[in-house]
Amino acid sequence: MTAFSRRGFLKSTAIGGSSLLLTGTRASGRILGASDRLRVAVAGVNGRGGSHIGGFLEQDNIEIAYLIDPDQNVLNSALSGLEKKVKGRFTTKGLADVRKALEDPNLDAISIATPNHWHSLMTIWAAQAGKNVYVEKPMSHDVGEGRIAVAAQEKYGVVIQHGTQNRSNAQIAGLHEAIQAGKFGKLKISYGYCCKQRGSIGFKPISDPPANLDWDLWRGPAMVDQFHGNYVHYNWHWFWKTGNGDLNNQGTHQLDIARWALDKDLTHPVRVMAIGGRFQWNDQGETPNTMMGIAEYPNGQQVFFNVRNVAYDKYETQVENEYYFEDGGKIVRGKYYPAGSSVGEKVDVPDGKVTPGGNWGAFTTACREGKPELANGNVYDAHYGCVLGHLMNNSYRLGKKVPFNSKAGQFGDNKDAAEHFLKLHEIMRGGVGVPENGAEYVVGPWLTFDPKTEMHTGEFAAEANALLKDQNRTGYEIPTLAKV
C-alpha cells in the first residue's frame, strides 16, 4: 500500500481551471456552469438528513431529485415535508435503494446522512457513477474502507466533501494558519473534547423488523444478523458493527479540528492508545461513554481526546478544542495564556482561507466548477481525521480491564497524558461517583502504526490489523483497490 498525498491531490486536480469530471468513463457526469441547476439526492432522511435538505434548499438553483431511505414511514414524512417547502418548484422521487438514484445520468451529486456503516460504500458507489459526494462524518466506518474511498476519488475525479462544517469556518482556519506559522510557539498538544450528556439505552429484545423497514437495505454492508429496536433510528451509534461511539460521532468534528492544527505535512499518527469504559449505565451498548485517547505523530506532536457522556450534578458540557505549546503557553476557550500566566488575552488573528458560502455553499461551488480542491474538508482531510479516531477506538477495543483508580493509565513518561487523565479520573470519581477500586477501566495497548502502509507494526500488530477492515455482507462489499 502507498500513502495518499494531499500535495499530489491538489496538483492533480488543479488542471487549468477546467472541469475535472472525466469524460468517456463511468465518471462522465454532466458539465455544469454556474447557472445550471444542480440535481442532488439525499440518502438517509430521518435525522441529520433533514439538515442536508434544508442546506440544499438555501442554495440557488438546486433540485432535490431523490430522497432515499429504507424506512418507508420516514421517507413518506420527509417527502411530504419537502413538498410543502418547494411548492411545486420541482418534484422529488422517493426511493429505498440508493443504487437506483445513481443510475440516473442526470444526477449530479448525492449527500449521505445514513448510519456510519453505509458512508464509505455509498461514497464509493457514487464516485464510480460519476456523482459528487457530500458525506456525513465519519466518512468511513473503518480504516480500510476509508482508504478505498480516497482511491475512488482519485480515480474518478469527483468532489468529495466531508460533513465537518468547521472546515468552512474562516476563524478556525485563521487560527490554525497562525499556529502553523509559529505565532504562539511550537504546538505540542492539540486537544479535543466531546463531553456532552447522553443516557442509557437500556435493552431491547431481538425481534422481527417492522414492516415499514427494509431490514436488508438498512444493514447493507454491516455484518448484523438480527434486528432489535436499539438499532433504529439513533442508537446504532453505540454498537461497533454500525457505529463508532461518540469519539467518531460528535467527536469527529473536534478530532478533525485537533488534527487540522498540526504541522501541514502530517498524515497519520505513529502511536496511539486509549483508556475508558462504559460506566453506570449497564445497558446494551458496546462503545465507551468515557474515554481518553492519545496519538503521537512522527514530528512529536500529539493529539489528546476526551469523551465524557455520563451525567452528574454540575456537569460541564465541553465540545471544544484546546492547544498547548512547547514553551508552556496554551489557548483555551479563545484566550491565549502565555507560559506561567493565569491571565489570558483574546486570540486575534486574521481569517484563514476557506471556500466561502459555508459547508453547503462550498460544496455546490466545487461541484459547479468541477474542482475537488474547493471542498472545505476534502477526501484527504476526511480520511486522516477519521483514521485518527478509528485507531484510538481500536486500542480501546483491544484493551484489558483493570481496577478503576488513578494509577490505571499506562502513559510511560508522558507527564502531559498522565496529568490530563487524572483530571478525567477525578471527574468520574468525584463527580459521577464511580467507586475507586469498585469499578474497572478498559486500558488499551499502545499500537504502532505506519502512516505509509496504513498498517500496524510491532506488538499487537496482528490483533490491531484485524480491526482495520470489517467484513461485509454479500452484495454490499467494499471493493478492493484493484476493483475500485
C-alpha positions as CSV (number, residue, x, y, z in Angstrom):
1,M,0.0,0.0,0.0
2,T,1.1,3.6,-0.6
3,A,0.3,6.7,1.3
4,F,-2.0,9.3,-0.1
5,S,-0.5,12.7,-0.7
6,R,-2.5,15.9,-0.2
7,R,0.1,17.8,-2.3
8,G,-0.4,15.3,-5.1
9,F,-4.2,15.6,-4.9
10,L,-4.1,19.4,-5.2
11,K,-1.6,19.2,-8.1
12,S,-3.6,16.6,-10.0
13,T,-6.9,18.4,-9.6
14,A,-5.8,21.9,-10.5
15,I,-5.7,21.5,-14.2
16,G,-6.1,24.9,-15.8
17,G,-9.4,25.6,-14.0
18,S,-11.2,23.2,-16.3
19,S,-13.8,20.6,-15.3
20,L,-12.4,17.6,-13.6
21,L,-15.2,15.2,-14.3
22,L,-13.7,12.5,-16.5
23,T,-15.1,12.0,-20.0
24,G,-15.6,8.8,-21.8
25,T,-15.7,6.8,-18.5
26,R,-18.2,5.7,-15.9
27,A,-17.5,9.1,-14.2
28,S,-18.5,11.3,-17.1
29,G,-21.3,13.2,-15.4
30,R,-22.7,16.5,-16.7
31,I,-20.5,19.5,-17.2
32,L,-22.1,22.3,-15.1
33,G,-21.9,26.1,-15.4
34,A,-22.6,28.5,-12.5
35,S,-26.2,29.0,-13.6
36,D,-27.0,25.3,-14.3
37,R,-29.4,23.5,-12.0
38,L,-27.6,21.1,-9.7
39,R,-29.6,17.8,-9.2
40,V,-28.9,16.1,-5.9
41,A,-30.1,13.1,-3.9
42,V,-30.2,12.9,-0.1
43,A,-29.7,9.4,1.3
44,G,-30.8,9.0,4.9
45,V,-33.5,11.5,5.9
46,N,-34.5,10.7,9.4
47,G,-32.2,12.9,11.4
48,R,-29.2,14.7,10.0
49,G,-30.6,14.2,6.5
50,G,-33.2,16.9,7.4
51,S,-30.3,19.4,7.7
52,H,-29.0,18.3,4.4
53,I,-32.3,19.0,2.8
54,G,-32.5,22.4,4.4
55,G,-29.0,23.2,3.5
56,F,-29.5,22.5,-0.2
57,L,-32.8,24.4,-0.3
58,E,-30.8,27.5,0.9
59,Q,-28.6,27.3,-2.2
60,D,-29.5,28.8,-5.6
61,N,-30.8,26.6,-8.4
62,I,-30.8,23.3,-6.6
63,E,-33.2,20.4,-7.4
64,I,-33.5,17.7,-4.8
65,A,-34.2,14.9,-7.3
66,Y,-34.4,12.0,-4.8
67,L,-34.9,11.3,-1.1
68,I,-33.7,7.8,-0.1
69,D,-34.4,5.9,3.0
70,P,-35.1,2.2,3.8
71,D,-37.8,3.2,6.3
72,Q,-41.0,3.9,4.3
73,N,-42.6,5.9,7.1
74,V,-39.5,8.1,7.4
75,L,-39.3,8.5,3.7
76,N,-43.0,9.4,3.3
77,S,-42.8,12.0,6.1
78,A,-39.7,13.6,4.5
79,L,-41.2,13.7,1.1
80,S,-44.4,15.4,2.4
81,G,-42.4,18.0,4.3
82,L,-40.2,18.8,1.3
83,E,-43.3,19.2,-1.0
84,K,-44.7,21.8,1.3
85,K,-41.4,23.7,1.2
86,V,-40.8,23.7,-2.5
87,K,-44.4,24.4,-3.5
88,G,-44.1,22.8,-7.0
89,R,-40.7,24.2,-7.9
90,F,-39.6,20.6,-8.6
91,T,-40.8,17.0,-7.9
92,T,-38.8,14.7,-5.8
93,K,-38.9,10.9,-6.1
94,G,-38.7,8.7,-3.0
95,L,-36.5,5.5,-3.1
96,A,-35.4,2.8,-0.7
97,D,-32.2,1.8,-2.6
98,V,-29.5,4.4,-3.4
99,R,-28.4,2.4,-6.4
100,K,-31.5,3.3,-8.4
101,A,-30.7,7.0,-7.9
102,L,-27.1,6.5,-9.0
103,E,-28.4,5.0,-12.3
104,D,-29.8,8.5,-13.3
105,P,-27.3,10.0,-15.8
106,N,-28.6,13.5,-14.9
107,L,-28.0,13.2,-11.2
108,D,-25.0,15.4,-10.2
109,A,-24.5,14.7,-6.6
110,I,-25.5,12.7,-3.6
111,S,-25.4,13.7,0.1
112,I,-25.1,10.9,2.6
113,A,-26.7,11.0,6.1
114,T,-27.1,7.3,6.8
115,P,-25.7,5.3,9.7
116,N,-21.9,5.2,9.7
117,H,-21.6,1.7,8.3
118,W,-23.0,2.9,4.9
119,H,-21.0,6.1,4.5
120,S,-18.0,4.7,2.6
121,L,-19.8,2.3,0.4
122,M,-22.3,4.9,-0.8
123,T,-19.4,7.3,-1.4
124,I,-17.5,4.7,-3.5
125,W,-20.6,3.7,-5.5
126,A,-21.4,7.4,-6.2
127,A,-17.8,8.1,-7.3
128,Q,-17.9,5.1,-9.6
129,A,-21.1,6.5,-11.1
130,G,-19.5,9.9,-11.6
131,K,-21.5,11.7,-8.9
132,N,-20.1,14.2,-6.5
133,V,-20.5,13.4,-2.8
134,Y,-21.2,15.2,0.4
135,V,-20.8,12.6,3.1
136,E,-21.6,13.0,6.8
137,K,-18.9,12.4,9.4
138,P,-17.3,10.0,9.8
139,M,-16.6,9.3,6.1
140,S,-15.5,5.8,7.0
141,H,-16.6,3.2,9.5
142,D,-13.1,1.7,9.5
143,V,-9.6,2.4,8.2
144,G,-9.7,0.1,5.2
145,E,-12.8,1.4,3.6
146,G,-11.7,5.0,4.1
147,R,-8.6,4.2,2.0
148,I,-10.8,2.8,-0.8
149,A,-13.0,6.0,-0.7
150,V,-9.8,8.0,-1.2
151,A,-8.8,5.8,-4.1
152,A,-12.3,6.2,-5.7
153,Q,-12.0,10.0,-5.6
154,E,-8.5,9.8,-7.1
155,K,-9.7,7.5,-9.9
156,Y,-13.0,9.2,-10.8
157,G,-12.1,12.9,-10.1
158,V,-15.4,13.7,-8.3
159,V,-15.9,16.2,-5.5
160,I,-16.0,14.6,-2.1
161,Q,-16.7,16.9,0.9
162,H,-16.8,15.7,4.5
163,G,-19.6,16.7,6.8
164,T,-17.2,18.6,9.2
165,Q,-18.8,22.0,9.0
166,N,-16.0,23.6,11.0
167,R,-13.8,23.3,7.9
168,S,-15.9,26.2,6.5
169,N,-15.1,28.4,9.5
170,A,-12.6,31.1,8.4
171,Q,-11.8,32.0,12.0
172,I,-10.7,28.4,12.9
173,A,-8.8,28.3,9.6
174,G,-7.0,31.5,10.5
175,L,-6.2,30.3,14.0
176,H,-4.6,27.2,12.6
177,E,-2.7,29.1,10.0
178,A,-1.3,31.3,12.8
179,I,-0.4,28.2,14.9
180,Q,1.4,26.6,12.0
181,A,3.3,29.8,11.3
182,G,4.6,29.7,14.8
183,K,2.8,32.8,16.2
184,F,2.4,31.1,19.6
185,G,5.5,29.0,19.5
186,K,5.7,25.3,18.6
187,L,2.4,23.4,19.0
188,K,2.9,20.4,21.4
189,I,-0.6,19.0,22.1
190,S,-3.8,19.6,20.1
191,Y,-6.7,18.6,22.4
192,G,-10.3,17.9,21.5
193,Y,-13.3,17.3,23.7
194,C,-16.6,15.5,23.1
195,C,-18.2,15.9,26.5
196,K,-22.0,16.1,26.2
197,Q,-24.6,14.3,28.3
198,R,-26.2,11.2,27.0
199,G,-28.1,8.4,28.7
200,S,-28.5,4.7,29.0
201,I,-30.2,3.0,26.0
202,G,-31.4,0.1,28.1
203,F,-32.1,-3.3,26.5
204,K,-34.3,-4.1,23.5
205,P,-35.1,-7.7,22.6
206,I,-34.3,-9.5,19.3
207,S,-37.5,-9.2,17.2
208,D,-38.8,-9.1,13.7
209,P,-38.1,-5.7,12.0
210,P,-41.1,-3.5,11.5
211,A,-43.0,-3.9,8.2
212,N,-42.1,-0.3,7.2
213,L,-38.3,-1.0,7.3
214,D,-36.3,-2.7,4.6
215,W,-34.0,-4.5,7.0
216,D,-31.7,-5.9,4.3
217,L,-31.1,-2.4,2.9
218,W,-30.7,-0.8,6.4
219,R,-28.0,-3.4,7.3
220,G,-26.2,-3.0,3.9
221,P,-22.5,-3.9,4.4
222,A,-22.8,-4.4,8.2
223,M,-22.5,-7.9,9.4
224,V,-25.6,-7.7,11.6
225,D,-27.9,-10.7,11.6
226,Q,-30.8,-10.0,14.0
227,F,-32.9,-6.9,14.4
228,H,-33.5,-5.2,17.8
229,G,-35.1,-1.8,18.4
230,N,-31.9,-0.1,19.6
231,Y,-30.5,-0.1,16.1
232,V,-33.2,2.1,14.6
233,H,-33.0,5.0,14.4
234,Y,-30.3,6.5,16.5
235,N,-28.7,4.1,19.0
236,W,-26.8,2.3,16.2
237,H,-24.1,4.8,17.2
238,W,-23.3,2.7,20.3
239,F,-22.6,-0.7,18.5
240,W,-19.3,-1.4,16.9
241,K,-20.7,-3.0,13.7
242,T,-22.8,0.0,12.8
243,G,-21.3,3.0,14.7
244,N,-18.1,4.3,16.2
245,G,-19.1,5.6,19.6
246,D,-19.1,9.3,20.4
247,L,-15.3,9.5,19.7
248,N,-16.1,9.3,15.9
249,N,-19.7,10.6,16.2
250,Q,-19.8,14.1,17.6
251,G,-16.2,13.8,18.3
252,T,-15.2,13.6,14.7
253,H,-15.7,17.4,14.5
254,Q,-13.3,18.1,17.3
255,L,-10.9,15.3,16.2
256,D,-10.7,16.9,12.8
257,I,-10.1,20.4,14.3
258,A,-7.3,18.9,16.5
259,R,-5.6,17.2,13.6
260,W,-6.0,20.3,11.4
261,A,-3.8,22.4,13.7
262,L,-0.8,20.1,13.4
263,D,2.0,20.7,11.0
264,K,0.7,20.6,7.5
265,D,2.7,17.6,6.1
266,L,1.4,15.1,8.7
267,T,-1.0,12.4,7.7
268,H,-1.4,9.6,10.3
269,P,-0.1,9.1,13.9
270,V,2.7,6.6,14.6
271,R,1.4,5.5,18.1
272,V,-2.0,5.5,19.7
273,M,-3.6,4.3,22.9
274,A,-6.9,4.8,24.7
275,I,-8.4,4.3,28.2
276,G,-12.0,4.4,29.3
277,G,-15.2,2.5,30.0
278,R,-18.9,2.3,29.8
279,F,-19.8,3.4,33.3
280,Q,-23.0,3.5,35.3
281,W,-25.5,2.6,32.5
282,N,-25.3,-1.3,32.4
283,D,-27.1,-1.4,29.1
284,Q,-27.0,-3.0,25.7
285,G,-24.5,-0.5,24.2
286,E,-20.9,-1.5,23.4
287,T,-18.9,1.7,22.9
288,P,-17.4,3.7,25.8
289,N,-19.2,6.6,27.4
290,T,-15.9,7.8,29.0
291,M,-12.6,7.8,27.2
292,M,-9.2,9.4,26.8
293,G,-7.3,8.8,23.6
294,I,-3.7,9.8,22.8
295,A,-2.0,9.9,19.4
296,E,1.6,10.7,18.7
297,Y,2.8,11.9,15.2
298,P,6.2,11.5,13.6
299,N,7.3,15.0,14.5
300,G,6.5,14.5,18.2
301,Q,3.2,16.5,18.1
302,Q,0.3,14.8,19.9
303,V,-3.5,14.8,19.8
304,F,-5.4,14.2,23.0
305,F,-9.1,13.4,23.1
306,N,-11.6,13.3,25.8
307,V,-15.1,11.7,25.7
308,R,-17.3,12.1,28.8
309,N,-21.1,11.4,28.5
310,V,-22.3,10.3,31.9
311,A,-24.4,13.0,33.6
312,Y,-23.8,14.2,37.1
313,D,-24.6,17.3,39.2
314,K,-22.9,20.4,37.7
315,Y,-22.0,18.5,34.6
316,E,-20.0,20.8,32.2
317,T,-20.5,20.3,28.5
318,Q,-17.3,20.6,26.6
319,V,-17.5,20.4,22.8
320,E,-14.3,22.3,22.1
321,N,-10.6,22.3,21.4
322,E,-7.5,23.5,23.2
323,Y,-3.9,24.0,22.1
324,Y,-0.8,23.5,24.3
325,F,2.6,24.8,23.2
326,E,6.2,23.6,24.0
327,D,7.0,26.7,26.0
328,G,4.1,26.2,28.4
329,G,1.6,28.6,26.7
330,K,-1.9,27.5,25.8
331,I,-5.0,28.5,24.0
332,V,-8.2,27.7,25.9
333,R,-11.7,29.0,25.1
334,G,-10.5,31.6,22.7
335,K,-7.8,33.1,25.0
336,Y,-4.0,32.7,24.8
337,Y,-2.3,32.2,28.1
338,P,1.5,32.8,27.9
339,A,3.7,30.3,29.9
340,G,3.3,30.8,33.6
341,S,0.4,33.3,33.3
342,S,-3.1,32.8,34.6
343,V,-4.3,35.9,32.7
344,G,-5.5,35.2,29.2
345,E,-5.6,37.5,26.2
346,K,-8.2,37.2,23.5
347,V,-6.8,35.5,20.4
348,D,-7.0,37.9,17.5
349,V,-5.8,36.5,14.1
350,P,-6.9,37.2,10.5
351,D,-9.4,34.9,8.9
352,G,-7.9,31.9,7.1
353,K,-8.5,30.6,3.7
354,V,-11.8,28.6,3.0
355,T,-14.1,28.4,0.1
356,P,-16.9,30.9,1.0
357,G,-20.6,30.1,1.4
358,G,-20.5,27.7,4.4
359,N,-20.3,24.0,4.0
360,W,-23.3,23.7,1.6
361,G,-22.2,26.7,-0.5
362,A,-18.6,25.4,-0.7
363,F,-19.8,22.0,-1.9
364,T,-22.1,23.4,-4.5
365,T,-19.3,25.7,-5.7
366,A,-16.9,22.8,-6.0
367,C,-19.5,20.7,-7.9
368,R,-20.4,23.5,-10.4
369,E,-16.7,24.3,-11.1
370,G,-15.6,20.7,-11.1
371,K,-12.8,21.3,-8.6
372,P,-12.5,18.9,-5.8
373,E,-9.9,21.1,-4.1
374,L,-12.6,23.7,-3.4
375,A,-14.3,21.4,-1.0
376,N,-14.0,22.5,2.6
377,G,-12.8,19.2,4.2
378,N,-11.8,17.1,1.2
379,V,-11.4,13.4,1.0
380,Y,-7.8,13.5,2.5
381,D,-8.9,15.7,5.4
382,A,-11.7,13.2,6.0
383,H,-9.6,10.1,5.8
384,Y,-6.8,11.4,8.1
385,G,-9.2,12.7,10.7
386,C,-11.4,9.5,10.7
387,V,-8.4,7.2,10.9
388,L,-7.2,9.1,14.0
389,G,-10.5,8.2,15.7
390,H,-10.6,4.6,14.4
391,L,-7.1,3.9,15.8
392,M,-8.0,5.2,19.2
393,N,-11.1,3.1,19.2
394,N,-9.2,0.1,18.1
395,S,-6.8,0.4,21.0
396,Y,-9.8,0.6,23.4
397,R,-11.3,-2.5,21.7
398,L,-8.1,-4.5,22.4
399,G,-7.9,-3.2,26.0
400,K,-7.9,-5.1,29.2
401,K,-9.9,-4.4,32.3
402,V,-8.0,-3.0,35.4
403,P,-9.3,-1.6,38.7
404,F,-10.8,1.9,38.4
405,N,-8.2,4.1,40.1
406,S,-5.7,6.9,39.4
407,K,-2.9,4.5,38.5
408,A,-4.8,2.8,35.7
409,G,-3.3,4.7,32.8
410,Q,-0.2,3.4,31.0
411,F,1.4,6.5,29.7
412,G,5.1,5.8,30.3
413,D,7.0,9.0,30.7
414,N,4.3,11.1,29.1
415,K,3.6,13.5,32.0
416,D,1.1,15.6,30.0
417,A,-1.1,12.5,29.3
418,A,-0.9,11.5,33.0
419,E,-2.0,15.0,34.1
420,H,-5.0,15.2,31.8
421,F,-6.0,11.6,32.6
422,L,-6.1,12.5,36.3
423,K,-8.4,15.4,35.5
424,L,-10.8,13.0,33.8
425,H,-10.4,10.4,36.6
426,E,-11.3,13.0,39.3
427,I,-14.5,14.0,37.4
428,M,-15.6,10.3,37.1
429,R,-14.7,9.5,40.7
430,G,-15.8,12.7,42.5
431,G,-18.5,14.0,40.1
432,V,-20.1,10.8,38.6
433,G,-19.4,8.8,41.7
434,V,-17.6,5.8,40.2
435,P,-16.2,4.0,43.2
436,E,-12.4,3.8,43.5
437,N,-11.3,0.2,43.1
438,G,-15.0,-0.7,42.8
439,A,-15.3,-0.5,39.1
440,E,-13.0,-1.1,36.1
441,Y,-11.3,0.8,33.3
442,V,-10.5,-0.7,30.0
443,V,-6.9,0.1,29.2
444,G,-5.9,-0.2,25.6
445,P,-2.4,-1.1,24.5
446,W,0.0,1.3,22.7
447,L,-0.4,0.5,19.0
448,T,2.3,1.3,16.5
449,F,1.1,2.5,13.0
450,D,2.9,3.0,9.8
451,P,1.4,6.1,8.0
452,K,2.7,5.0,4.6
453,T,1.3,1.5,4.6
454,E,-1.6,2.2,6.8
455,M,-0.9,-1.0,8.7
456,H,0.1,-1.7,12.3
457,T,3.6,-2.9,13.2
458,G,5.3,-4.3,16.3
459,E,3.5,-5.6,19.4
460,F,-0.3,-6.3,19.0
461,A,0.1,-5.8,15.2
462,A,-1.9,-8.9,14.3
463,E,-4.8,-8.1,16.6
464,A,-4.9,-4.4,15.6
465,N,-4.6,-5.1,11.8
466,A,-7.6,-7.4,12.1
467,L,-9.7,-4.4,13.2
468,L,-8.6,-2.2,10.2
469,K,-11.3,-3.6,7.9
470,D,-14.7,-5.0,8.8
471,Q,-16.2,-8.0,6.9
472,N,-19.1,-7.1,4.7
473,R,-22.3,-8.8,3.8
474,T,-22.7,-10.4,0.4
475,G,-23.8,-7.9,-2.2
476,Y,-22.6,-5.0,-0.2
477,E,-18.8,-5.5,-0.2
478,I,-16.4,-2.6,-0.2
479,P,-14.4,-3.1,-3.4
480,T,-10.6,-3.8,-3.4
481,L,-8.1,-1.2,-4.6
482,A,-7.8,-3.2,-7.8
483,K,-11.5,-3.1,-8.5
484,V,-12.5,0.4,-7.3
